[in-house]
Amino acid sequence: MKIGLFGGTFNPIHNGHLALASRLLQAARLDEVWLLVTPQNPWKANMELLDDDTRLLMARAAVEDMPGLVASDYEFHLPRPSYTWDTLQSLSHDFPQHSFILLIGGDNWAKFGQWYAHDKILENYDVAIYPRKGYEIDRSALPPRVRVLRTKLIDISSTEIRQRIAQGLPFEQLVPPQVADIIRERGLYTQ
């Protein structure tokens, strides 16, 4: 199978993540998109995260009725911090029957040259970039295994959702109903 890897802290997962993952599934002609719930993003080391299991619970609830989307805890079992090269190598070893494509936003592509083992990623894996507001991508300068997918820009952020919850503002329209239920029932992000 052809699997797209869409990593994130998903703190919390929201409608933008799901709409984008669904679009990437189609645009890249993938069999599945695995939403890799990241325990610790090296670029967000100081960010306050909910515990891994709660973020995974919300992600799994969000994709429950979405064919082709899978919420994965794969990176929970790898050394931290989570480096994409290590994840790709481990996945390729554990699932040799699949081919993996890295799905990243234009914001991450802008700093891709700073990623750990970025050159090895480009040599060994396909990368599909989705546009992000404020990040132009020079398509003429892309390496051979990299392409830009046409996707709609969705202006929702987990940070905004956390802030709305903490301020007692409505947030339910930004997340799937089952995620809103988990947030309310557990009193998440209210600090």
C-alpha positions, -999 to +999 in steps of 0.1 A: +000+000+000+010+036-006+008+054+028+010+091+034+025+102+067+010+133+083+027+140+116+016+164+142+011+170+179-027+172+172-032+192+204-061+190+197-069+175+163-093+197+144-115+199+113-087+215+094-064+185+100-091+162+089-101+181+058-064+184+048-057+147+054-088+137+033-076+160+005-041+147+006-054+111+004-070+120-029-044+144-043-015+121-037-035+090-047-027+073-015-043+041+000-042+056+035-030+086+054-015+078+088-019+107+112+012+102+134+005+116+168+039+130+177+050+127+214+076+155+211+083+176+180+119+188+181+107+222+167+082+225+195+102+212+225+089+239+249+052+235+239+028+224+266+012+192+254-016+171+267-004+136+275+001+113+245-028+090+252-053+118+254-042+133+221-043+098+205-077+092+219-090+124+203-073+116+170-087+081+169-122+094+177-119+120+150-110+095+122-133+067+134-157+072+105-133+085+079-122+058+055-085+059+046-075+079+076-057+062+105-046+078+138-013+061+148+007+060+180+038+046+161+061+073+173+052+067+209+074+037+208+105+054+193+133+073+210+125+109+218+126+135+203+110+121+172+131+127+141+113+121+108+143+102+094+142+077+123+105+073+120+107+067+082+135+041+087+116+023+114+084+022+095+101+009+064+117-018+084+085-028+102+062-025+071+083-034+041+052-041+021+042-004+022+057+026+005+057+058+026+053+093+014+061+122+038+033+149+038+045+183+051+033+219+050+050+247+032+061+260+065+081+228+072+094+228+037+108+263+043+131+249+071+135+214+057+172+220+052+176+222+090+159+188+096+179+160+109+191+138+080+170+158+055+193+148+026+187+111+034+150+117+035+151+133+000+173+104-013+150+076+000+114+089+002+089+109-018+078+142-002+045+159-009+041+195+002+008+211+009+005+249+008+005+270+040-004+306+043+026+329+041+050+303+026+057+304-011+072+274-027+095+277-057+084+246-077+112+250-102+138+244-075+123+212-060+143+181-058+132+151-080+112+132-053+094+163-041+061+177-054+035+202-044-001+191-040-030+213-047-050+217-015-072+243-001-058+265+026-077+260+059-072+286+085-078+267+118-051+263+144-049+241+175-034+271+194-065+292+186-088+263+198-068+260+231-071+298+236-108+298+229-114+270+254-093+287+281-113+319+276-146+301+277-154+309+241-172+285+217-148+261+199-171+232+189-174+243+153-136+239+149-134+202+160-153+170+152-183+165+177-166+135+193-135+155+200-155+183+215-172+158+237-139+145+250-126+180+256-157+190+276-160+157+295-124+158+306-122+196+311-092+198+288-074+231+280-094+251+306-064+261+327 
